[in-house]
Amino acid sequence: MHCIESNKDHPAARPRLANCLSLWAASTLVLTLAVLSGCVNKPASAPSPPLPAPRVPSPPPPPPAFLPPPPPAPVVPAPLPPDAAPAPGGVRYIRLPPPRPSRDMVEVRLQAAQRMVAAHPDTTYMSVPRQPLLGVPVLKIMLNRDGSIRNILVLREPREARHTTQMAIDAVHRAAPFGDMSRVPGPWEFIETFLFEHDEKFKPMTLDR
């Protein structure tokens, strides 16, 4: 700008100087307002994303509650020998081999009595019976062709010790079968008398000779 001249004291230069000062002040004011307007209208910057929360470590698992020790495993008894079967009261019943062939019912009856004693080593005796006896049941035993039991009839039941009748029936079943009957003349049946002593041991009368 060339508003200010070297001769400031000249009367004609004073109004011009005042105008220049006014223009300079106005320009300065406009520039200041423009700067201020730019600062005010400047869009606000987007807020910064929040910082992630600090990672808190998971608490350790609680200690396990006290548990009583497990009960001991049940004791499994050792298997019995292959020829022995378990029975109540520790009585042994022996599993017998297959019967031998017989020629007639006399041999069938003898083999049946021998198998009854062999199958019941703890509940039979071979000595002379001690009198008086506990009970004397009598059974009629009827067989099938293969020597298995078809039926058992009670011909005599003791009055005082009736339970010995069932003991005799069970003894016959454990000793069966009694051999192939296909070559034995019929009828395939025989009668056996059981001599029970007071200790409940028995002896087939066929063997009481």
Secondary structure, DSSP 4 states (H G I P E B T S, - for coil): -----S-TT-TTHHHHHHHHHHHHHHHHHHHHHHHHHHHHHSPPPPPPPPPPPPPPPPPPPPPPPP-PPPPPPPPPPPPPPTTEE--GGG--EEPPPPPPP-SSHHHHHHHHHHHHHHH-TTSB--SPPPSSPSB--EEEEEE-TTS-EEEEEEEE--SS-THHHHHHHHHHHHH------TTS-S--EEEEEEEE-TTS-EEEGGG--
